[in-house]
Structures are given as C-alpha cells and as structure tokens.
Amino acid sequence: MPSKDLYQRAYALFLELCDLPAEQQARRLDEITAEDAELGAAVAGMLAQDPGDSAAPAETQARVAPTAV
C-alpha cells in the first residue's frame, strides 16, 4: 500500500497533468517516472482512471450510456 506522502505527491502531480494536452502529459509523466518509478506508477494509475472531459458530445454520451434491460 502506498504511503500517505506518496499518495499526496502523486495526487498533486495528477492535478497538474490532467489538464495538459496528451503529448505534454506523456512527456511530463516520463520525467516523473525517471526520477521516481513508484511515484510515476502512482500518477499513471490515477491518469488511467481519469474519465477525462465530462463535457463529451451528446453522440459520445449516447454510445457509452448504459441501456436498460
């Protein structure tokens, strides 16, 4: 289990990265991981769980919306 300090650092970096364009995000994540592999993995995990922009077009929302059975 990651330490509280690791989680706090990872979360701060996640907030920094989640608003960047994909290329800049990947480059910054590579830098973080090169300095601290565990921290980079934690940030990468958070980014992987991020749903991204919730203001998706209605067409996209309709495709991914659950359907009633």
N, C-alpha and C positions, 0 to 999 in steps of 0.2 A: 504494500500500500504506500503510495507516495506521501511524503511528509507534507505538513501544512505549509511550510515555507515553499516547497517545490510547487504545490498547487497554486499558491498566491502569485508566485513569479510567472507560472505558466498562464494563469488567467489574465494577468496584466498584459503579457505578450499576445495572447489570443485577442484581446480587445484591440490592441494595436494593429494586428494583422488582418482581422476580419473585415476591415474597411478598405484594404488595399486591393488593387487590381490583381488578378491571378498571378501574373508574371512577377510582380514585386513581392507578393505574398510568398511565392515559392523561393525566391532569392533570399528573402529575409529568414525564412524557415531554415534554409540550408546554412545560413550564417549562425543561427542559434544552435542548430544541431552540431555544427563543427566545434562550437565552444563547449557544449554540454549536451551529450546524446540523450540523457534521461529527460532533460528539460525540453529538448526538441521533440522527443516522442510524445511527451505530455501535451505540448501545444498542437502537434499534428493530430492527436486524438481528438482534441477539442474542435479543431477545424473540421475534421471529418464528420463530427456530429452536428455541425452548424447547418441549419436549414437554409441559410443564405437569405436572400432578399425575399421577404414575405409579401412584397407587392408584385407578385408574379402576374402576368396577364391572365385574364379570365379563362382563356383557352387552355393554358397550362394547368390552372387550378381545376378545371373540369376534368382533365385527363387523369389527374392524380387524386381527385376526391374519392373517398370511399363510396361504394354503392350499397344501397340497401338490398338485402337478400330476402 
